[in-house]
Amino acid sequence: MQLMRRAGVGAARLILDRYASEGALGALVYCGPGNNGGDGWIVAAELSRAGIPVQVLEALPPNSDDARTAKSEALPFLSSSVYNETPTLIVDALLGTGAHGELRGEIAQAALAIAQRRSGGARIIALDLPTGLDATTGAIAKGAVHSDLTITFGTAKRGLLQARSQAGEVVVTDIGLGAHADIGDGAPQLVDSDWVRGRVPSISAEAHKGVRRKVLMVGGDRGMAGAIILAARAALRSGVGMVRACVHEASLSPLQSAIPEVTAITWPAADTDIDAAIAGWPHAVLVGPGLGNDAEARRRVTQWLAAWPGPVVLDADALNVFAGHEDSLGDLLDGRPAIVTPHPVEFARLIGVDVDTVLAERFEIGARLARALHAVVLLKGVPTVITAPDGESVVSATGTAVLGTAGSGDMLSGIALTLLAQSGDPYHAAACAAWVHGRAAERANSGRTVRGVTLQDVLDALGTVWHFESPAIDGVLATLPSLSAE
């Protein structure tokens, strides 16, 4: 009951902070029978105490002791509330984390009524998660509530992270259990600004290009210079000291015209030429962007991994050429500090499963590949899940649909390569890179629709995210912006 009170009071404070002026026109709270409904009764009482005209619509009567207590405590504050027939705020407190499957009966009718209010311009605020959204799988039932703001309690539920467009802005509030990472119930640990700040190496005032580290990028087949160009630009925006690129001869001119500060060589013809290209030079190597996807490309990956025993990032074609042969790739990596960055299709192709399996098991499946490769797996998507070979994992939920375009992954690999070269820690480098990459997209997207925002805009924003500003908000553990395709 104490946790319920904290949840309800905290949610009401957030609503008042965000929508005080809109709330003056009235709020309508839809309460279900369980503890989520109990949260709703407490929110209704707190809003009424703050002078907001409130009405509660009870889809079903409370069926738990805590919910009944919440209702009885709330009723005295609601008896004198003057309700407006066209409220601007609608609170969804119908179903909580224990609900699964399709919406039925009174709950379905209430969800439909909320949808009608939304189409009329009302703002929808969901408590813990929108009704009809499965907290574990992210499955969305027919007629599920589509919220503008979801105030979730104690931890970011997996379903919310997978169905962000249904939940609007997501705010994770502390109800007295501490940070979500401390709960120990299998909930995902979110990477945030403070987490990244403590793990990105600082650059001293005396640093030279050697201290800032030197990296080598291998890829850029004929007609694919852009992949290496994007990776190199992202690495330079991430603070690397020097970039050398090894590309097809046809890509030399486009590369050096686009980025004059990058030195370039052509693909070596023999293993001895590879040895000469890397001898005593890079601190980390990226293989894959624009490399090609044929037997010759696989031979090239094998050559480079045999010649270079140090830290490596493998992306795109460096993974595609080992489709169905992850054990062979694991043997080549041989336990070195390594990051692989597949998107779900590449992941599925690599381990020989269908994409739907990868998406359904997003939070767990990375552990299989991390063990097989002895490498950190950065499984891109919404959300991005980073898994170490020992099974430890974190989640980055930054980013927008701006990143859903060709070349985005090349930028991410450039950021990860820089942080790996500077820190030597593939797990932290991958997680920080994913967060920074997504945060840059959020800034590029801010105030604009996805249409018209390009990867160049994300690159420009990338230079601004390294300040790691995180203004503290009392009682808030994390804030995830609303994702919209427009």
C-alpha positions as a printed NumPy array, in Angstrom:
array([[  0.   ,   0.   ,   0.   ],
       [  2.884,   2.338,   0.764],
       [  4.359,   1.702,  -2.692],
       [  0.953,   2.372,  -4.242],
       [  0.698,   5.691,  -2.441],
       [  4.18 ,   6.693,  -3.59 ],
       [  3.347,   5.711,  -7.169],
       [  0.072,   7.629,  -7.204],
       [  1.41 ,  10.749,  -5.506],
       [  4.509,  10.792,  -7.716],
       [  2.439,  10.394, -10.881],
       [  0.081,  13.18 ,  -9.843],
       [  3.004,  15.526,  -9.214],
       [  4.38 ,  14.817, -12.679],
       [  0.98 ,  15.444, -14.248],
       [  0.637,  18.731, -12.388],
       [  4.162,  19.799, -13.37 ],
       [  3.532,  19.036, -17.034],
       [ -0.116,  19.928, -17.509],
       [ -1.225,  22.304, -14.766],
       [ -2.834,  24.779, -17.176],
       [ -4.529,  22.072, -19.252],
       [ -5.708,  20.298, -16.121],
       [ -7.641,  23.338, -15.062],
       [-10.258,  22.258, -17.597],
       [-10.688,  18.912, -15.896],
       [ -9.352,  15.375, -15.687],
       [-11.035,  12.03 , -16.19 ],
       [ -9.473,   8.977, -14.544],
       [-10.399,   5.497, -15.778],
       [ -9.81 ,   2.912, -13.037],
       [ -9.655,  -0.855, -13.426],
       [-10.12 ,  -3.498, -10.741],
       [ -6.502,  -4.183,  -9.782],
       [ -3.663,  -2.269,  -8.225],
       [ -3.253,  -0.167, -11.356],
       [ -6.763,   1.075, -10.634],
       [ -5.652,   1.767,  -7.063],
       [ -2.876,   3.973,  -8.447],
       [ -5.55 ,   5.777, -10.443],
       [ -7.698,   6.479,  -7.385],
       [ -4.698,   8.042,  -5.614],
       [ -3.851,  10.156,  -8.668],
       [ -7.465,  11.348,  -8.832],
       [ -7.42 ,  12.393,  -5.174],
       [ -4.114,  14.242,  -5.539],
       [ -5.289,  16.109,  -8.625],
       [ -8.505,  17.08 ,  -6.865],
       [ -6.57 ,  18.313,  -3.834],
       [ -4.553,  20.498,  -6.231],
       [ -7.743,  22.116,  -7.528],
       [ -8.202,  20.088, -10.708],
       [-11.835,  19.113, -11.433],
       [-11.72 ,  15.3  , -11.476],
       [-14.124,  12.483, -12.21 ],
       [-13.328,   8.784, -11.83 ],
       [-14.924,   6.256, -14.177],
       [-14.722,   2.827, -12.628],
       [-14.66 ,   0.136, -15.328],
       [-14.858,  -2.558, -12.643],
       [-14.876,  -2.337,  -8.833],
       [-11.609,  -2.954,  -6.952],
       [-10.716,  -6.598,  -6.386],
       [ -7.635,  -6.207,  -4.18 ],
       [ -7.348,  -4.94 ,  -0.612],
       [ -4.871,  -2.218,  -1.61 ],
       [ -7.072,  -0.984,  -4.442],
       [-10.12 ,  -0.918,  -2.15 ],
       [ -8.12 ,   1.039,   0.429],
       [ -6.975,   3.508,  -2.219],
       [-10.545,   4.068,  -3.349],
       [-11.858,   4.618,   0.157],
       [ -9.057,   7.087,   0.913],
       [ -9.694,   8.963,  -2.325],
       [-13.482,   9.336,  -2.224],
       [-13.596,  12.16 ,   0.383],
       [-11.375,  14.317,  -1.852],
       [-13.506,  13.676,  -4.912],
       [-16.958,  14.323,  -3.45 ],
       [-16.746,  18.078,  -4.021],
       [-14.866,  17.966,  -7.336],
       [-16.638,  19.966, -10.05 ],
       [-16.216,  17.983, -13.252],
       [-15.964,  19.433, -16.75 ],
       [-17.752,  17.413, -19.448],
       [-14.851,  17.999, -21.895],
       [-11.747,  17.237, -19.822],
       [ -8.359,  17.825, -21.411],
       [ -6.538,  15.201, -19.343],
       [ -7.387,  11.492, -19.419],
       [ -5.625,   9.096, -17.049],
       [ -5.511,   5.415, -18.017],
       [ -5.395,   3.269, -14.867],
       [ -7.29 ,   0.281, -16.239],
       [ -4.716,  -2.525, -16.353],
       [ -1.188,  -2.971, -15.024],
       [  1.796,  -5.217, -15.562],
       [ -0.037,  -8.471, -14.846],
       [ -2.421,  -8.129, -17.781],
       [ -1.95 , -10.185, -20.958],
       [ -3.95 , -10.984, -24.085],
       [ -6.917,  -9.273, -25.66 ],
       [ -9.051,  -6.615, -24.02 ],
       [-12.565,  -7.74 , -23.089],
       [-15.837,  -6.507, -21.635],
       [-15.835,  -3.332, -19.599],
       [-12.08 ,  -2.858, -19.956],
       [-12.32 ,  -2.944, -23.769],
       [-15.203,  -0.476, -23.657],
       [-13.238,   1.878, -21.421],
       [-10.181,   1.657, -23.693],
       [-12.398,   2.546, -26.656],
       [-13.762,   5.538, -24.763],
       [-10.202,   6.702, -24.064],
       [ -9.39 ,   6.407, -27.773],
       [-12.419,   8.537, -28.607],
       [-11.315,  11.157, -26.094],
       [ -7.843,  11.15 , -27.682],
       [ -9.275,  11.663, -31.163],
       [-11.121,  14.656, -29.713],
       [ -7.868,  16.27 , -28.635],
       [ -7.531,  15.116, -25.024],
       [ -4.09 ,  14.226, -23.693],
       [ -3.745,  10.623, -22.54 ],
       [ -1.564,   9.706, -19.552],
       [ -1.04 ,   6.019, -18.794],
       [ -0.065,   4.749, -15.349],
       [  2.695,   2.108, -15.456],
       [  1.863,   1.191, -19.085],
       [ -0.932,   1.785, -21.59 ],
       [ -3.801,  -0.662, -21.21 ],
       [ -3.434,  -3.442, -23.763],
       [  0.362,  -3.279, -23.958],
       [  2.033,  -6.449, -22.663],
       [  4.658,  -5.42 , -20.109],
       [  6.947,  -8.333, -20.964],
       [  6.657,  -8.889, -24.71 ],
       [  5.578,  -5.493, -26.   ],
       [  2.6  ,  -7.107, -27.789],
       [ -0.193,  -4.618, -28.479],
       [ -3.758,  -5.885, -28.134],
       [ -6.519,  -4.756, -30.445],
       [ -7.994,  -1.559, -29.048],
       [ -4.994,  -0.866, -26.777],
       [ -4.677,   2.614, -25.328],
       [ -2.288,   4.925, -27.161],
       [ -0.844,   7.342, -24.613],
       [  0.954,  10.657, -24.931],
       [  2.791,  10.11 , -21.647],
       [  3.404,   6.916, -19.716],
       [  4.452,   7.241, -16.079],
       [  5.934,   3.891, -15.14 ],
       [  6.931,   2.886, -11.644],
       [ 10.293,   1.657, -10.379],
       [ 11.613,   0.136, -13.594],
       [ 11.397,   0.427, -17.364],
       [  9.311,  -2.552, -18.405],
       [ 10.543,  -4.542, -21.388],
       [  7.289,  -4.08 , -23.234],
       [  7.523,  -0.315, -22.955],
       [ 11.012,  -0.345, -24.431],
       [  9.839,  -2.461, -27.368],
       [  6.61 ,  -0.563, -28.086],
       [  7.703,   3.007, -27.58 ],
       [  5.403,   4.46 , -30.22 ],
       [  2.375,   3.182, -28.273],
       [  3.533,   4.658, -24.978],
       [  4.488,   8.201, -25.969],
       [  7.016,   9.793, -23.664],
       [  8.065,   7.375, -20.919],
       [  9.043,   8.6  , -17.455],
       [ 10.383,   6.078, -14.951],
       [  9.655,   7.208, -11.391],
       [ 11.184,   6.099,  -8.116],
       [  8.616,   4.672,  -5.695],
       [ 11.12 ,   3.908,  -2.964],
       [ 12.796,   0.847,  -4.476],
       [ 15.795,   2.747,  -5.815],
       [ 17.085,   2.692,  -9.362],
       [ 15.707,   0.055, -11.708],
       [ 19.173,  -1.519, -11.87 ],
       [ 18.921,  -2.387,  -8.179],
       [ 15.675,  -4.324,  -8.278],
       [ 17.197,  -7.667,  -9.273],
       [ 14.011,  -9.014, -10.882],
       [ 15.355,  -9.335, -14.415],
       [ 14.25 ,  -5.867, -15.467],
       [ 16.577,  -4.297, -18.039],
       [ 19.277,  -1.976, -16.765],
       [ 19.042,   1.25 , -18.738],
       [ 22.136,   3.085, -19.874],
       [ 21.708,   6.77 , -19.112],
       [ 23.733,   9.971, -19.164],
       [ 25.301,   9.404, -15.765],
       [ 26.227,   5.802, -16.666],
       [ 27.967,   6.988, -19.831],
       [ 29.662,   9.951, -18.179],
       [ 31.424,   7.653, -15.737],
       [ 32.74 ,   5.345, -18.478],
       [ 33.839,   7.541, -21.378],
       [ 37.586,   8.278, -21.014],
       [ 38.454,  11.937, -20.543],
       [ 40.793,  13.749, -22.959],
       [ 43.408,  15.813, -21.158],
       [ 44.521,  19.258, -22.257],
       [ 47.933,  17.807, -23.143],
       [ 46.572,  14.993, -25.298],
       [ 48.068,  14.482, -28.771],
       [ 46.804,  12.227, -31.55 ],
       [ 48.602,   9.21 , -30.12 ],
       [ 46.998,   9.682, -26.728],
       [ 43.603,  10.135, -28.388],
       [ 44.332,   6.868, -30.217],
       [ 44.685,   5.81 , -33.833],
       [ 42.223,   3.53 , -35.578],
       [ 42.124,   1.61 , -38.834],
       [ 38.946,   0.98 , -40.844],
       [ 38.706,  -1.78 , -43.458],
       [ 35.889,  -1.782, -46.04 ],
       [ 34.722,   0.518, -48.799],
       [ 34.389,  -1.76 , -51.826],
       [ 33.812,  -0.212, -55.251],
       [ 30.747,   2.03 , -54.981],
       [ 30.674,   1.691, -51.162],
       [ 33.027,   4.472, -50.07 ],
       [ 30.148,   6.132, -48.224],
       [ 30.101,   3.458, -45.51 ],
       [ 33.697,   4.162, -44.519],
       [ 33.18 ,   7.916, -44.877],
       [ 30.305,   7.847, -42.376],
       [ 32.228,   5.613, -39.943],
       [ 35.279,   7.873, -40.161],
       [ 33.282,  11.055, -39.663],
       [ 31.604,   9.568, -36.593],
       [ 34.976,   8.482, -35.174],
       [ 36.399,  11.964, -35.645],
       [ 33.307,  13.496, -34.011],
       [ 33.888,  11.095, -31.112],
       [ 37.38 ,  12.346, -30.33 ],
       [ 39.723,   9.878, -32.018],
       [ 43.239,  11.099, -32.775],
       [ 43.731,   9.655, -36.237],
       [ 41.87 ,   7.536, -38.763],
       [ 43.394,   5.414, -41.497],
       [ 41.114,   3.685, -43.999],
       [ 41.874,   0.639, -46.108],
       [ 39.517,   0.606, -49.097],
       [ 39.132,  -0.547, -52.697],
       [ 41.238,   1.493, -55.101],
       [ 38.088,   2.969, -56.652],
       [ 37.072,   4.371, -53.226],
       [ 40.322,   6.22 , -52.508],
       [ 39.437,   9.418, -54.318],
       [ 35.853,   9.757, -52.961],
       [ 37.087,   9.052, -49.428],
       [ 39.923,  11.575, -49.391],
       [ 37.835,  14.195, -51.16 ],
       [ 35.143,  13.833, -48.505],
       [ 37.443,  13.682, -45.452],
       [ 40.933,  15.095, -46.097],
       [ 42.034,  14.411, -42.509],
       [ 41.733,  10.641, -43.065],
       [ 44.74 ,   8.851, -44.505],
       [ 44.   ,   5.989, -46.862],
       [ 45.538,   2.899, -48.423],
       [ 44.194,   0.297, -50.818],
       [ 43.341,  -3.273, -49.931],
       [ 46.552,  -5.255, -49.534],
       [ 47.164,  -7.924, -52.159],
       [ 48.878, -10.352, -49.781],
       [ 49.134, -11.19 , -46.093],
       [ 52.563,  -9.561, -45.886],
       [ 51.055,  -6.319, -47.121],
       [ 48.464,  -6.505, -44.325],
       [ 51.247,  -6.944, -41.772],
       [ 52.972,  -3.869, -43.132],
       [ 49.745,  -1.858, -43.061],
       [ 49.084,  -2.484, -39.366],
       [ 52.558,  -2.983, -37.885],
       [ 52.844,  -0.827, -34.79 ],
       [ 50.086,   1.507, -35.927],
       [ 46.428,   1.149, -34.834],
       [ 45.011,   0.823, -31.334],
       [ 41.809,  -0.763, -32.698],
       [ 40.513,  -1.956, -36.064],
       [ 37.043,  -1.816, -37.648],
       [ 36.239,  -4.351, -40.352],
       [ 33.048,  -4.473, -42.377],
       [ 31.431,  -1.249, -43.624],
       [ 31.023,  -1.599, -47.382],
       [ 33.391,  -4.556, -47.514],
       [ 31.293,  -6.738, -49.845],
       [ 29.42 ,  -9.952, -49.224],
       [ 31.114, -12.785, -51.111],
       [ 33.811, -15.411, -50.669],
       [ 36.538, -12.887, -51.367],
       [ 35.191, -10.606, -48.643],
       [ 35.215, -13.497, -46.156],
       [ 38.823, -14.26 , -47.093],
       [ 39.663, -10.627, -46.495],
       [ 38.068, -10.635, -43.021],
       [ 39.943, -13.822, -42.155],
       [ 43.234, -12.284, -43.294],
       [ 42.799,  -9.16 , -41.233],
       [ 41.747, -10.992, -38.083],
       [ 44.696, -13.36 , -38.423],
       [ 47.136, -10.494, -38.887],
       [ 45.679,  -8.186, -36.216],
       [ 45.343,  -9.725, -32.727],
       [ 44.146,  -6.588, -30.978],
       [ 40.8  ,  -4.883, -30.26 ],
       [ 38.328,  -5.057, -33.124],
       [ 34.826,  -3.977, -34.134],
       [ 33.01 ,  -6.097, -36.717],
       [ 30.013,  -4.654, -38.509],
       [ 27.837,  -5.232, -41.565],
       [ 29.551,  -7.36 , -44.209],
       [ 32.176,  -8.675, -41.788],
       [ 29.26 , -10.468, -40.1  ],
       [ 27.224, -11.287, -43.197],
       [ 30.031, -13.333, -44.742],
       [ 29.934, -15.699, -41.739],
       [ 26.183, -16.381, -41.951],
       [ 25.484, -19.702, -40.243],
       [ 29.117, -20.054, -39.134],
       [ 29.359, -18.054, -35.931],
       [ 31.69 , -20.638, -34.374],
       [ 34.224, -20.078, -37.147],
       [ 34.094, -16.361, -36.523],
       [ 34.495, -16.982, -32.79 ],
       [ 37.658, -18.977, -33.447],
       [ 39.099, -16.085, -35.445],
       [ 38.294, -13.557, -32.714],
       [ 40.05 , -15.823, -30.196],
       [ 38.979, -13.983, -27.049],
       [ 40.411, -10.567, -27.933],
       [ 38.526,  -7.361, -26.948],
       [ 35.826,  -7.367, -29.627],
       [ 32.451,  -5.807, -30.447],
       [ 30.004,  -7.027, -33.088],
       [ 27.127,  -4.753, -34.079],
       [ 24.404,  -6.662, -35.966],
       [ 20.912,  -5.439, -36.641],
       [ 18.188,  -8.094, -36.185],
       [ 18.36 ,  -9.393, -39.777],
       [ 22.145,  -9.733, -39.65 ],
       [ 21.883, -11.389, -36.243],
       [ 19.31 , -13.892, -37.501],
       [ 21.397, -14.647, -40.574],
       [ 24.537, -15.167, -38.515],
       [ 23.108, -17.714, -36.072],
       [ 20.617, -19.318, -38.464],
       [ 17.25 , -18.356, -36.958],
       [ 14.332, -16.298, -38.262],
       [ 14.088, -12.592, -37.563],
       [ 10.873, -12.976, -35.552],
       [ 12.78 , -15.129, -33.05 ],
       [ 15.434, -12.45 , -32.658],
       [ 12.816,  -9.762, -32.078],
       [ 10.803, -11.876, -29.637],
       [ 13.903, -12.818, -27.628],
       [ 15.76 ,  -9.534, -28.033],
       [ 16.721,  -9.277, -24.368],
       [ 18.102, -12.811, -24.059],
       [ 19.311, -13.946, -27.462],
       [ 22.435, -11.799, -27.503],
       [ 23.944, -14.021, -24.804],
       [ 24.044, -16.972, -27.231],
       [ 26.079, -15.08 , -29.812],
       [ 28.284, -13.378, -27.211],
       [ 29.3  , -16.792, -25.844],
       [ 29.932, -18.238, -29.302],
       [ 32.063, -15.302, -30.428],
       [ 33.702, -14.51 , -27.071],
       [ 32.733, -10.939, -27.948],
       [ 30.383,  -8.169, -26.883],
       [ 27.188,  -8.184, -28.939],
       [ 25.464,  -4.889, -29.679],
       [ 22.059,  -5.906, -31.063],
       [ 20.716,  -2.762, -32.703],
       [ 17.06 ,  -1.79 , -32.642],
       [ 14.306,  -0.496, -30.368],
       [ 15.739,  -0.909, -27.855],
       [ 19.419,  -1.74 , -28.395],
       [ 20.667,  -4.543, -26.146],
       [ 24.364,  -4.898, -25.308],
       [ 25.54 ,  -8.27 , -23.974],
       [ 28.968,  -9.365, -22.718],
       [ 30.348, -12.915, -23.121],
       [ 29.608, -13.607, -19.439],
       [ 25.919, -12.791, -19.993],
       [ 25.881,  -9.344, -18.372],
       [ 23.706,  -6.961, -20.348],
       [ 22.455,  -3.397, -20.455],
       [ 19.907,  -1.619, -22.638],
       [ 20.12 ,   1.661, -24.506],
       [ 16.739,   3.189, -25.299],
       [ 17.957,   6.39 , -26.941],
       [ 17.334,   7.109, -30.607],
       [ 14.508,   7.867, -33.029],
       [ 13.352,   6.688, -36.447],
       [ 15.953,   9.06 , -37.911],
       [ 18.403,   6.181, -37.447],
       [ 16.29 ,   3.873, -39.617],
       [ 18.26 ,   4.646, -42.746],
       [ 21.278,   3.283, -44.588],
       [ 24.579,   4.368, -43.053],
       [ 23.352,   4.741, -39.483],
       [ 25.105,   1.541, -38.422],
       [ 28.357,   2.704, -40.006],
       [ 28.262,   5.792, -37.809],
       [ 27.647,   3.654, -34.726],
       [ 30.622,   1.442, -35.552],
       [ 32.864,   4.517, -35.827],
       [ 31.789,   5.726, -32.381],
       [ 32.267,   2.265, -30.866],
       [ 35.696,   1.915, -32.475],
       [ 36.886,   5.191, -30.979],
       [ 35.683,   4.336, -27.48 ],
       [ 37.153,   0.825, -27.704],
       [ 40.528,   2.209, -28.765],
       [ 40.498,   4.745, -25.938],
       [ 39.172,   2.524, -23.138],
       [ 40.14 ,  -1.026, -24.079],
       [ 36.79 ,  -2.149, -22.615],
       [ 34.489,  -3.523, -25.32 ],
       [ 31.41 ,  -3.814, -23.1  ],
       [ 31.452,  -0.254, -21.856],
       [ 32.555,   1.071, -25.253],
       [ 29.613,  -0.624, -26.995],
       [ 27.031,   0.526, -24.456],
       [ 28.3  ,   4.107, -24.42 ],
       [ 28.425,   4.201, -28.219],
       [ 24.831,   3.001, -28.511],
       [ 23.607,   5.638, -26.057],
       [ 25.582,   8.474, -27.659],
       [ 24.493,   7.47 , -31.174],
       [ 20.84 ,   7.482, -30.125],
       [ 21.141,  10.72 , -28.181],
       [ 22.602,  12.463, -31.22 ],
       [ 19.597,  11.298, -33.242],
       [ 17.217,  12.648, -30.59 ],
       [ 18.896,  16.039, -30.722],
       [ 18.884,  16.099, -34.517],
       [ 15.198,  15.161, -34.471],
       [ 14.218,  17.609, -31.731],
       [ 11.598,  20.08 , -32.917],
       [ 11.495,  18.526, -36.384],
       [  9.786,  15.602, -38.021],
       [ 11.753,  12.538, -39.098],
       [ 11.243,  13.531, -42.713],
       [ 13.997,  15.925, -43.705],
       [ 16.447,  14.95 , -40.944],
       [ 19.536,  13.291, -42.396],
       [ 22.527,  11.431, -41.034],
       [ 24.553,  14.589, -41.592],
       [ 22.259,  16.256, -39.064],
       [ 22.967,  13.385, -36.656],
       [ 26.711,  13.79 , -37.22 ],
       [ 26.42 ,  17.513, -36.496],
       [ 24.496,  16.732, -33.293],
       [ 27.05 ,  14.091, -32.309],
       [ 29.513,  16.837, -31.502],
       [ 27.132,  18.239, -28.879],
       [ 26.266,  15.133, -26.857],
       [ 29.585,  14.602, -25.1  ],
       [ 28.698,  17.094, -22.347],
       [ 26.37 ,  14.457, -20.823],
       [ 24.027,  16.979, -19.323],
       [ 21.521,  15.279, -17.048],
       [ 19.494,  17.785, -15.049],
       [ 18.256,  15.931, -11.979],
       [ 14.506,  15.687, -11.551],
       [ 13.412,  14.668,  -8.095],
       [ 11.937,  11.189,  -8.084],
       [ 12.626,  10.514, -11.783],
       [ 14.929,   7.627, -12.697],
       [ 14.788,   7.969, -16.489],
       [ 12.991,   9.899, -19.202],
       [ 12.581,   8.536, -22.728],
       [ 11.219,  10.945, -25.341],
       [  8.204,  10.143, -27.427],
       [  9.006,   8.287, -30.639],
       [  7.052,   9.235, -33.698],
       [  7.502,   8.462, -37.337],
       [  6.549,  12.019, -38.218]])
